[in-house]
């Protein structure tokens, strides 16, 4: 019930240049503790929901089952989850490559959609809520692999969802 509110709060923090990636190398136990904050948990949950919607519930569930089976009573890294998803998709989608763009970048993209007649164009850029001069760094090279889903007037939402992976600045 409160999840949408939590998502928007996390997005406000993540939209600042002082944010941090969901996943990064750490050198000390203090750095580990800093990584596990509300931003990491809420953004991580949001990313899993995005992936579930893109892959479909059944494919996502199967990937989770493979992941849990392969790593029961053991340790795992984030790549292990993405590898399990890749196993289920039979290489039709490089889930690891797609999700790495989300967990190693801080922030999130702003996607602009322009329609001219029957042509739809999309473009991505890093969204910044407020530029903080003391923490500002250029993120012009950031590129996310953004799963976009859409419907056309020929179908309804439950039976005919189309998907497009925006993996360039524009498409």
N, C-alpha and C positions, 0 to 999 in steps of 0.2 A: 504494500500500500504506500509506503514512504519511499520506495525505490526511485520514482521519478524525481522527487525532491532531492534525494541523495545524489543522483546522477548530475543534476544541474549544479549543485554545490561543488561536486568534484570537477565538473567542467570549468567552473569559474576559476578554481585553483590551477587547473591544467592549462588554461588559456593565458596564464601569466608566464613570462619568460623565465621566472625563477622556479618553474615546475621541474619535475624530474621524470625520467623514463620509468616505465613499469619494471623493466629489467635492466640491470647494469652490473658490471663487475664490482665486487666489494673487496676491501683489504682488511677490514676489522669487524669485530662483533658490533661495535657502535654503528657502523655503516649499515649492517644488516638490519638493526633495529630501526634506523631511519627509513629504510626501504619499505617496511611494512606499516604504511600509514593508510588513512582512509582513502586517499587518492588512488593508491595502488590497488586496494581491494575493490573499490567501486568501478574504477576504470577496467580492471581485470574482469569483473563480472559483466560489464557492458560489452567488452570485446568477445567474451564467450557467447553472449546472447546474439551479437552480430554474426558470429561464425555459425551458430546454430540456425539462424534464419537463412543464411546464405547457402549452407550445405543441405538444409532440410533437417527436420527433427530426427528422422530415422537414421540418416547418415551420421549426424553428430552423435547420436546415442550409441551407434555401433563403434564409432571412433573412441568414445569414452570407455566402452566395454573392453576394447582391445588394449587401450592404455592401462586400465586397471588390472587386466589379466597379465599383461607383460611386466608390470612393475609391482605386483602385490608382494608385500613384505620386503620391499626394497626401497631404494632411493630413486629419485627421478629429477630430471631437469625440464625446463619448459620445452626444449626441442623434442623431448620424448613424447609429449602430448601432440605436437604438430606432426611428428613422424607417424604416430598412430592414426591421425586423421588422413595423412597421405596414403597410408596403407589401405584404408577403407575406400578412398576415392580412386584407387588404382592408377595414380599418376595423372589423372585428368585435370587436377588442380594442385599446384604446389602450395599447400597450406602453410608450410613452414616459411616459405619466402613471403607470402602474403602477411602472415601474422608478425613476422619479424619487423615489418615496417611500422607496426602499431606498438610493439612493446619496447623497441629501442629508441624511438623518437619521443621526446616530450611533446605535449600538446596534441592537437588534433587538426584535421584539415577543414577548411571552409570549401564547400563544393557549390559552384555557381552553375546553374542550369539555364540555358537560353534556347528558346524554341523559335525557329523561323520556318513557318509552314510545316512540313513533315520532317524537317531536320531538327534533331535535338543535339546540342553541344554541351559538354560538361567540362569544367575546369576546376583544378584544385590549387589551393595555396594554404599556407599555415595560417590558422586563425590566432590572432593575439587580441586579448581583451583590452589590455593596457600595456604600453611599452614602459618598462622600468629601466631608465637610463643606466643605473648602476649594475644591472644584471643583463643588459641587452647583448645578444649575439645574433649574428645573421643566420637564419635558418632557411635561406633561399634554396638550398639543396634538398630539403626535406621532400620526400615523395612517398606517399602512402599507396598501398594497393587497396582501393576502396571498392567493396562489393556493393553494387547498386542494384536494386530490384525495382521493377516497374510493371505496370499493366497498360494495356491499350484499350481503346473503346470496343475492340472486338471480343473482349473476354471480361470475366469478373475476377475479383481478387483471389478467390479460393481455388479456381481451376486453371488459371492461365498466367502465372507469374513468370516474367522474363527476368534474366539476370545479365549484368554487364560488369566486368571487373575493370575499373579505371586504374591502370597501373602506369600512367604517364601524366604529365601536367595537364593535358587536355585530351579529349576524345569525342 
